[in-house]
């Protein structure tokens, strides 16, 4: 059973603050890592798919980095806005198997206006 | 809007009953996967279908079964429902085939309650 851990479980930040959270995954048989944002009562929405060690991806104020050697990815949000409030999920794909996604439990972000 | 629709959105069943959940994939997507999200957990992979064939299955018993149709829509069937089957069931589609290097497009889920 693959272990994908996300931390913190939840956090509250003030509007305008920058924040970051972590996804830890097995450092062997890495194939890809997905990040999704999930707002309440909506469907999860893809943010990034990362495949290469050292990858850095950016979408607006959100960016992510990837370290496959040590098994972690960081998601950064610069200047948080209330609309960033959501649960952020990462999902690891191992190259040994059927390429299924193994999700973490998510980090729930609340941005206080 | 992801273009992935699931039905029903909510349903209540009793133990021992059977349920069928449906998913309409985004146009052009030939791969669909199903996930179960229990309270306080991340989504757990149930199985994946590619061009109507099951390809990959998570740690779920055989009473969880599925189908993918020629138009790439899909069903998840659960027989002999148990209380622990109460969860949100998510469907996701993609056009990138089996290796999931492309993003998945999720529906909003079907919330199943088993009494």
Interface residues (C-beta under 8 A of the other chain):
Chain A: X1 X4 X6 X31 X32 X34 X36 X41 X42 X43 X44 X45 X46 X49 X51 X89 X91 X93 X97 X98 X99 X100 X101 X102 X103 X104 X105 X106
Chain B: X2 X4 X33 X35 X40 X41 X42 X43 X44 X45 X48 X55 X56 X57 X58 X59 X90 X92 X98 X99 X100 X101 X102 X103 X104 X105 X106 X107 X108 X109
